Amino acid sequence: MRRLFEKLSSLEKYKEKHGIVSQKADPHHKVHSIGYSEKEKKWYGWSHRAIFGFGIGHTVKDNGDAMPTKFAGKTAKTIEDAKKFAIAFAREVS
């Protein structure tokens, strides 16, 4: 009997490469759009269009890094700040 294997999507390959464990940004959401990489100490946010990682010390560029303007110029001082950036990024690019 022949076994068929699904090909991993490029997002799944990226998450695997970076050690990202995905989760829902909000318990009421249906899909996973954020995840944490213990290996890189970064929170990632994504949609079908883009993925980006945020760690402590990341400063959102004034042009937004595809982020809401309220984050412009802000720096992640804690890993929780980085998670907030990832959530905002996932919302913005979806």
C-alpha atoms as one frame of an Amber mdcrd trajectory, in Angstrom:
protein
   0.000   0.000   0.000   1.302   3.407  -0.928   1.416   6.084   1.771   0.695
   9.675   0.862   2.355  12.476   2.762   1.250  16.059   2.814   3.886  18.528
   1.809   4.665  21.016   4.571   3.643  24.569   3.772   6.366  27.203   3.701
   4.945  28.638   6.954   5.148  25.232   8.636   8.717  24.798   7.403   9.624
  28.257   8.734   8.066  27.497  12.126   9.887  24.181  12.299  13.232  25.762
  11.353  12.890  28.475  14.022  11.423  26.218  16.700   8.167  28.167  16.913
   5.365  26.647  18.982   2.150  28.173  17.682  -0.939  29.224  19.587  -4.040
  31.360  19.256  -3.594  35.093  19.843  -6.965  35.049  21.592  -8.856  32.046
  23.004 -11.865  32.945  20.845  -9.884  32.765  17.590 -10.112  29.692  15.394
  -6.560  29.696  14.006  -3.079  29.986  15.447  -1.505  33.305  14.473   1.275
  33.734  17.036   3.958  31.527  18.487   7.020  31.497  20.707  10.503  30.282
  19.863  12.327  29.203  23.017  15.446  28.733  20.893  15.427  32.375  19.701
  13.593  33.928  22.681  11.178  35.625  20.269   7.433  35.885  19.776   6.283
  35.597  16.171   3.115  36.877  14.564   1.839  35.826  11.136  -0.961  35.559
   8.653  -1.163  34.085   5.182   0.804  37.135   3.955   3.752  37.574   6.334
   5.604  36.401   9.456   7.821  38.432  11.770   9.620  37.829  15.070   9.915
  40.192  18.026  12.327  39.864  20.913  13.437  41.974  23.847  15.078  45.112
  22.482  13.124  45.203  19.221  12.071  48.751  18.355   9.150  49.198  15.984
  10.196  51.432  13.115   8.377  54.701  12.562   7.155  53.362   9.225   5.379
  50.741  11.281   7.014  47.360  10.518   3.447  46.578   9.305   2.305  47.566
  12.793  -0.459  49.846  14.048   0.826  53.409  14.419   0.360  53.335  18.207
   3.430  51.038  18.347   5.698  53.325  16.280   8.970  53.979  18.098   8.171
  51.625  20.986  10.747  49.110  22.202  10.036  45.672  23.663  11.483  45.823
  27.180  10.062  42.455  28.257   9.095  39.229  26.558   5.458  40.176  27.243
   6.001  43.385  25.232   7.350  41.226  22.396   4.211  39.062  22.591   2.009
  42.177  22.338   3.974  43.232  19.240   3.478  39.779  17.697  -0.275  39.887
  18.344  -0.533  43.380  16.840   1.505  42.327  13.816  -0.682  39.259  13.210
  -3.816  41.421  13.325  -2.325  44.062  11.037  -1.225  41.664   8.292  -4.309
  39.462   8.309
